[in-house]
Amino acid sequence: MTKGTIFNIQRYSTEDGPGIRSTVFTKGCPLRCFWCSNPESQKSWPEIAHRDSLCNQCGRCIEVCDSQAISIVGKKVLINRKRCTRCGKCVEVCIPEAIRLVGNEMSVDEVFQEVRKDVQYYRSSGGGVTIGGGEPLQQPAFVAALLKQCQDEGIHTCIDTSGYADTEALEEVLPHVSLMLFDLKHMDPIVHRKLTGRSNEPIIRNLELITAREIPTIIRVPVIPGFNDSDEDITAIARTVTGMNHLSEVNLLPYHKYGFSKYKQLDRRYKLRGLEPPTDMKLKRLQEIFESFGLNCQIKV
């Protein structure tokens, strides 16, 4: 039975495609974007997260940890992540739920039974199921099987992808996709590598494939002040997507700080601390650039 690793199923979503949707968040991403708001999505395996604000330092987690990976220093619980085996025993005994296991393995049928609960909302609103992440193309067999099962039930399907994947993975998934949400972060491969840790060459190659197949697509551009929000940066993206077959619109996604606390829970450093979201004036200017190319551009706040 085909299985995948996911970290959340968000019901009643209105931000990941048309209508009311359920978004399945897969775990694992090859990119390391500075601004990532879902750091728990990056690694492909389950992780232990700890929230200080809920912890009462009772010590139960220390007592059950066979690998001696947990300690209390002062009034703070520390997790030695090199020792931690992610067995989940600490999660089971944590009464205030300060410790949680992020990510679990589920079969295609288990996920489908969850998302099909809202099929009436999908049909009445023109919604459906979106698979995001992380990067869903890191788990192509699971994603393709889940999307096919949705299609067989008449449910609209969508994936939210960075486009960074082997072409073979994209080819496996494409026959079962009704709509692509495709991120473009920067057109310069050198700058793209600095921002994400990877070149954009596979992304451009896969975008060309999607264009050739005439897959309905929405281009999504994260707007990160000082990194990709100059007129030149946005013009380069606009030139790239102008003339794309079946491009319905471009979405500007302004940078936000909503994921900041997650980094602390995973004992990771947030690299953009102090960065402020783009102003309305800046977003309007970038929108106008896309519109000057004849593109329908929407700001998604």
C-alpha positions as CSV (number, residue, x, y, z in Angstrom):
1,M,0.0,0.0,0.0
2,T,1.4,3.4,-1.1
3,K,2.3,5.6,1.9
4,G,3.6,9.1,2.3
5,T,4.9,11.3,5.2
6,I,2.7,14.3,5.9
7,F,2.6,16.8,8.7
8,N,-0.8,18.4,8.4
9,I,-4.2,18.2,6.7
10,Q,-5.8,21.6,6.8
11,R,-9.5,21.6,6.1
12,Y,-11.6,24.5,5.0
13,S,-8.6,26.2,3.3
14,T,-9.3,29.1,0.9
15,E,-5.7,30.1,0.1
16,D,-4.5,27.0,-1.9
17,G,-6.6,27.1,-5.0
18,P,-10.2,27.9,-5.9
19,G,-13.2,27.3,-3.6
20,I,-13.1,25.5,-0.2
21,R,-10.3,23.0,-0.1
22,S,-8.4,20.5,2.0
23,T,-4.7,21.0,1.8
24,V,-2.5,18.0,2.5
25,F,1.0,19.1,3.6
26,T,3.7,16.6,2.7
27,K,7.1,16.5,4.5
28,G,10.4,16.9,2.8
29,C,11.8,19.8,0.7
30,P,15.1,20.1,-1.2
31,L,15.1,23.9,-0.9
32,R,16.1,25.9,2.2
33,C,14.5,29.3,1.6
34,F,15.4,31.9,4.2
35,W,11.8,33.0,4.5
36,C,10.2,29.5,4.8
37,S,7.2,29.7,7.1
38,N,7.0,25.9,7.5
39,P,10.4,24.8,8.7
40,E,8.8,21.6,9.9
41,S,8.2,20.7,6.3
42,Q,11.8,20.7,5.2
43,K,13.1,17.4,6.6
44,S,11.5,14.3,5.2
45,W,11.3,12.4,8.5
46,P,9.1,13.1,11.7
47,E,10.6,15.6,14.1
48,I,10.1,16.4,17.8
49,A,8.9,20.0,18.4
50,H,8.8,21.6,21.9
51,R,6.8,24.7,22.9
52,D,8.3,26.5,26.0
53,S,5.0,28.4,26.6
54,L,3.1,25.1,27.4
55,C,5.9,23.3,29.3
56,N,5.6,23.0,33.1
57,Q,9.0,21.2,33.4
58,C,7.4,18.2,35.1
59,G,10.2,15.9,33.9
60,R,8.0,13.1,32.6
61,C,9.6,13.3,29.2
62,I,13.1,12.8,30.8
63,E,11.9,9.7,32.6
64,V,10.7,7.9,29.5
65,C,13.5,8.9,27.1
66,D,15.6,5.8,26.6
67,S,18.2,7.7,24.6
68,Q,18.7,10.3,27.3
69,A,18.2,13.0,24.8
70,I,16.1,15.4,27.0
71,S,17.3,17.5,29.9
72,I,16.2,20.5,31.9
73,V,18.6,23.4,32.3
74,G,17.2,26.2,34.5
75,K,13.6,26.3,33.5
76,K,14.1,25.2,29.9
77,V,13.7,21.8,28.4
78,L,16.6,20.9,26.0
79,I,16.5,18.2,23.4
80,N,19.7,16.7,22.1
81,R,18.6,16.1,18.5
82,K,21.6,13.9,17.7
83,R,20.6,11.5,20.4
84,C,16.8,11.7,19.8
85,T,15.4,8.7,18.0
86,R,12.0,10.3,17.5
87,C,10.3,7.3,19.2
88,G,7.5,9.5,20.5
89,K,7.4,8.3,24.1
90,C,7.9,11.8,25.3
91,V,4.9,13.0,23.3
92,E,2.7,10.3,24.9
93,V,3.5,11.4,28.5
94,C,3.4,15.2,27.9
95,I,0.1,16.2,29.6
96,P,0.2,19.9,28.6
97,E,1.2,18.8,25.0
98,A,4.3,21.0,25.0
99,I,6.0,18.2,23.0
100,R,4.6,17.0,19.8
101,L,5.7,14.8,16.9
102,V,5.6,16.6,13.6
103,G,5.0,14.3,10.7
104,N,3.6,10.8,10.4
105,E,3.3,8.1,7.8
106,M,-0.2,7.6,6.3
107,S,-1.5,5.5,3.4
108,V,-3.2,7.0,0.4
109,D,-6.5,5.6,1.6
110,E,-6.1,7.0,5.1
111,V,-5.5,10.5,3.7
112,F,-8.3,10.1,1.2
113,Q,-10.8,9.1,3.8
114,E,-10.0,12.3,5.7
115,V,-10.2,14.7,2.8
116,R,-13.4,13.2,1.3
117,K,-15.3,14.2,4.5
118,D,-15.7,17.6,2.9
119,V,-16.7,16.6,-0.6
120,Q,-20.0,18.5,-0.4
121,Y,-18.1,21.7,0.4
122,Y,-15.8,21.1,-2.6
123,R,-18.7,20.6,-5.0
124,S,-20.8,23.6,-3.7
125,S,-17.8,26.0,-3.8
126,G,-15.8,24.8,-6.8
127,G,-13.1,23.6,-4.4
128,G,-11.2,20.4,-4.0
129,V,-7.9,18.9,-2.7
130,T,-4.5,20.6,-2.8
131,I,-1.2,18.8,-2.0
132,G,1.5,21.1,-0.8
133,G,4.5,20.8,1.5
134,G,7.3,20.8,1.8
135,E,7.7,19.8,-1.8
136,P,5.0,17.3,-2.9
137,L,7.1,16.1,-5.9
138,Q,9.5,14.6,-3.4
139,Q,6.9,11.9,-2.9
140,P,5.6,11.4,-6.5
141,A,4.1,7.9,-6.1
142,F,2.1,8.8,-3.0
143,V,1.0,12.2,-4.5
144,A,0.0,10.6,-7.9
145,A,-2.0,7.9,-6.2
146,L,-3.8,10.3,-3.9
147,L,-4.6,12.7,-6.7
148,K,-5.9,9.9,-8.9
149,Q,-8.2,8.6,-6.1
150,C,-9.5,12.2,-5.8
151,Q,-10.1,12.4,-9.5
152,D,-11.9,9.1,-9.6
153,E,-14.3,10.6,-7.1
154,G,-14.8,13.7,-9.1
155,I,-12.8,15.9,-6.8
156,H,-10.8,18.8,-8.3
157,T,-7.0,18.3,-7.7
158,C,-4.2,20.8,-7.3
159,I,-0.5,20.7,-6.2
160,D,1.5,23.6,-4.8
161,T,5.0,23.1,-5.9
162,S,8.4,24.9,-6.0
163,G,9.0,23.0,-9.3
164,Y,12.3,21.7,-8.0
165,A,12.2,18.0,-8.8
166,D,13.2,15.4,-11.3
167,T,11.2,15.6,-14.5
168,E,10.3,11.9,-14.0
169,A,8.6,12.8,-10.7
170,L,6.6,15.6,-12.4
171,E,5.6,13.3,-15.3
172,E,4.3,10.8,-12.8
173,V,2.0,13.4,-11.1
174,L,0.9,15.5,-14.0
175,P,-1.8,13.2,-15.4
176,H,-3.7,13.6,-12.1
177,V,-3.4,17.4,-11.7
178,S,-6.3,19.8,-12.5
179,L,-4.4,22.9,-11.5
180,M,-0.7,23.8,-10.7
181,L,0.3,26.4,-8.1
182,F,3.9,27.0,-9.2
183,D,6.3,29.1,-7.2
184,L,8.9,31.4,-8.9
185,K,11.3,33.0,-6.5
186,H,14.1,34.4,-8.7
187,M,15.1,34.0,-12.4
188,D,18.9,34.4,-11.8
189,P,20.3,30.9,-11.1
190,I,23.2,32.2,-9.0
191,V,20.9,34.4,-6.8
192,H,18.4,31.6,-6.6
193,R,21.1,29.3,-5.2
194,K,22.0,32.0,-2.6
195,L,18.3,32.4,-1.5
196,T,17.3,28.7,-1.5
197,G,20.4,26.6,-1.6
198,R,19.6,25.3,-5.1
199,S,19.8,26.5,-8.7
200,N,16.6,27.3,-10.5
201,E,17.5,25.3,-13.6
202,P,15.3,22.2,-12.8
203,I,12.5,24.6,-11.9
204,I,12.7,26.4,-15.3
205,R,12.9,23.1,-17.1
206,N,9.8,21.8,-15.3
207,L,7.9,25.1,-16.0
208,E,8.6,24.6,-19.7
209,L,7.2,21.1,-19.5
210,I,4.0,22.3,-17.8
211,T,3.6,25.0,-20.4
212,A,4.0,22.5,-23.2
213,R,1.4,20.3,-21.7
214,E,-1.0,23.3,-21.2
215,I,-1.7,22.5,-17.6
216,P,-3.8,25.2,-16.0
217,T,-1.4,27.1,-13.8
218,I,-1.2,29.9,-11.3
219,I,2.3,31.4,-10.8
220,R,3.0,32.4,-7.2
221,V,5.8,34.8,-6.3
222,P,6.8,35.2,-2.7
223,V,7.8,38.9,-2.2
224,I,10.8,39.1,0.1
225,P,12.1,42.6,0.7
226,G,15.7,43.1,-0.3
227,F,15.9,39.7,-1.9
228,N,13.6,39.5,-5.0
229,D,11.4,42.6,-4.9
230,S,13.2,45.0,-7.2
231,D,11.6,46.1,-10.5
232,E,14.3,44.2,-12.4
233,D,13.6,41.0,-10.4
234,I,9.9,41.1,-11.0
235,T,10.2,42.1,-14.6
236,A,12.4,39.1,-15.3
237,I,9.7,36.8,-13.8
238,A,7.0,38.6,-15.8
239,R,9.0,38.1,-19.1
240,T,9.4,34.4,-18.3
241,V,5.7,33.7,-17.8
242,T,4.3,35.9,-20.5
243,G,2.8,33.8,-23.2
244,M,2.4,30.7,-21.0
245,N,-0.4,28.6,-22.2
246,H,-3.2,28.2,-19.6
247,L,-1.7,30.7,-17.2
248,S,-4.7,31.9,-15.3
249,E,-3.1,34.5,-13.0
250,V,0.0,35.5,-11.1
251,N,-0.2,35.8,-7.3
252,L,2.0,38.0,-5.2
253,L,2.6,36.4,-1.7
254,P,4.0,39.1,0.6
255,Y,6.6,38.0,3.2
256,H,5.2,37.5,6.7
257,K,6.5,36.4,10.1
258,Y,3.9,33.7,11.0
259,G,6.4,30.9,11.0
260,F,9.0,32.5,13.3
261,S,8.0,30.6,16.5
262,K,8.2,27.2,14.7
263,Y,12.0,27.7,14.3
264,K,12.4,28.0,18.1
265,Q,10.3,24.9,18.6
266,L,12.7,22.9,16.4
267,D,15.8,24.5,17.8
268,R,16.7,26.2,14.5
269,R,17.9,29.8,13.8
270,Y,15.6,32.1,11.8
271,K,17.7,34.0,9.4
272,L,15.4,36.9,8.6
273,R,14.7,38.1,12.1
274,G,13.9,41.8,11.9
275,L,12.8,41.8,8.3
276,E,9.5,43.7,7.8
277,P,6.8,42.7,5.3
278,P,6.6,44.7,2.0
279,T,4.5,47.8,2.1
280,D,1.2,48.1,0.2
281,M,2.8,50.7,-2.1
282,K,5.6,48.2,-3.0
283,L,3.1,45.4,-3.7
284,K,1.0,47.7,-5.8
285,R,4.1,48.7,-7.8
286,L,5.0,45.0,-8.4
287,Q,1.4,44.2,-9.4
288,E,1.5,47.0,-12.0
289,I,4.7,45.5,-13.5
290,F,2.9,42.2,-14.1
291,E,-0.1,44.0,-15.4
292,S,2.0,45.9,-17.9
293,F,2.8,42.6,-19.5
294,G,-0.9,41.8,-19.9
295,L,-1.0,39.4,-17.0
296,N,-3.7,39.1,-14.4
297,C,-1.9,39.7,-11.1
298,Q,-3.5,39.4,-7.6
299,I,-2.0,40.3,-4.2
300,K,-2.7,37.5,-1.7
301,V,-2.4,38.8,1.9
